[in-house]
Amino acid sequence: MTLKSLSFVLVLAVLTPFAAQAVEPSEVLADPALESRARELGKGLRCVVCQNQSIDESNAELARDMRVLVRDRIQAGDSNDEVMDYMVDRYGDFVLLDPPFKASTVVLWVGPGVIAVLGLFWVVAFYRRRPQDAADGTLEKTQAAPLSDEERRRLDTLLKDNDA
């Protein structure tokens, strides 16, 4: 490996964003198997403050409280499903990074697709309503209807008054 390649790999490794592991040493369980379960569960639970991070990645105070709560439930002997059910009962389906498809979460699953389809219909309707000539930039000036005798006389009078 050349020096140039090695420096590129080193720079890439340094600049690659790593997920911030916000779990504090005081939260870590002594038993590695229980800690592994807690970390796995934490990856599936959303920080309700950050909303786009798992509780394992978030530095928010509430995320810390949620991590401690998960570890307390695991130490109390709850299974992974029982811990997740407890967290959902306490915080709702929103706490899950991958919420289940059911009546109360249908908007989360269907909403983005509906919005995209409505937006597509709006764009199509917008371009269909535009006159074709205006759309291609060749809109020609239309000729006005000829003036009646009365309008012509009035215009002549206005022009004469304006010249004087």
PEVEN-V128035 format. One line per field, one symbol per residue. phi: phi as a letter, one per 40 degrees, with the letter a starting at -180 (. if undefined). psi: psi as a letter, one per 40 degrees, with the letter a starting at -180 (. if undefined). Layout:
phi: ???
psi: ???
This chain:
phi: .ccccccccccccccccbccccccdcccccccccccccccccccbcccccgbbccccccccccccccccccccccchccdccccccccccbgcccccbcccadcbcccccdccccccccccccccccccccdccccgbccccccccccdccccccccccccccc
psi: hiddddddddddddehhihhhehidedhidhddddddddddddehhheddeeiidddieidddddddddddddddeeiidddddddddddeiddehdgiihideeddddddddddddddddddddddddhiddddeefhihihiiiiiddddddddddddddd.
